[in-house]
Amino acid sequence: MTRSSFLVTRPLHASWITWCGVAAVLLATFLLEGCGEGVPRVPAVGPDQVIVAFGDSLTYGTGASESESYPVVLGELIGRKVVRSGVPGEVTAQGLARLPQVIGEHGPALVIVCLGGNDMLRRVDEAQIRSNLRQIITTLRGRGISVVLVGVPKPALLTSAAAFYGELAKEYRIPYEGKVLNDIMHQLELKADAIHPNAKGYRRMAEAIAQLLKQAGAI
């Protein structure tokens, strides 16, 4: 090969590498978008069916009036009956014991589970929290009831939703909202106290869950 031909082919070779790199990135992006990394689908909830918001004080609406709680606001946003089934101070073991009564009373098509914060405040072992949540999920799924999971932040200055929420959501392929409560807890204007949203915070929570339900096909 002559010096002149080398000078001609070298830029072409570099361009080819660059083009291949861009193509590889585009292909990887396409494949990731097509691999179902979005929100898991659940059956649509009809206008006459019931959604139960199941949890502790975050579901009850501590820090705001009943009409400002997230289940009430959520029902207004999505045009469905949303039952506010929150018990302040409840831990996951108590929620698991209460669940059959709630199912029998309301016959829900979908249940939004938001529990575990009190367990973490009381330093319950995470393996036990995970086990209780798993039993709640499997009980609901076993009765043909769709489940949506809401992650609760760990009690700390700088924190995020405990990892086991996302892991359970992935394991059971259920829609999961793991960001909104953490965002609320980092904004003073959205908080009533250290661990509860105010009316604005609960509306933010309701909006995030409404969006998730729409993405999942529930609404």
Summary of the structure (lengths in Angstrom):
residues: 219
radius of gyration: 23.0
end to end distance: 67.2
largest distance: 86.8
contacts: 704
relative contact order: 0.15
helix: 55%
strand: 13%
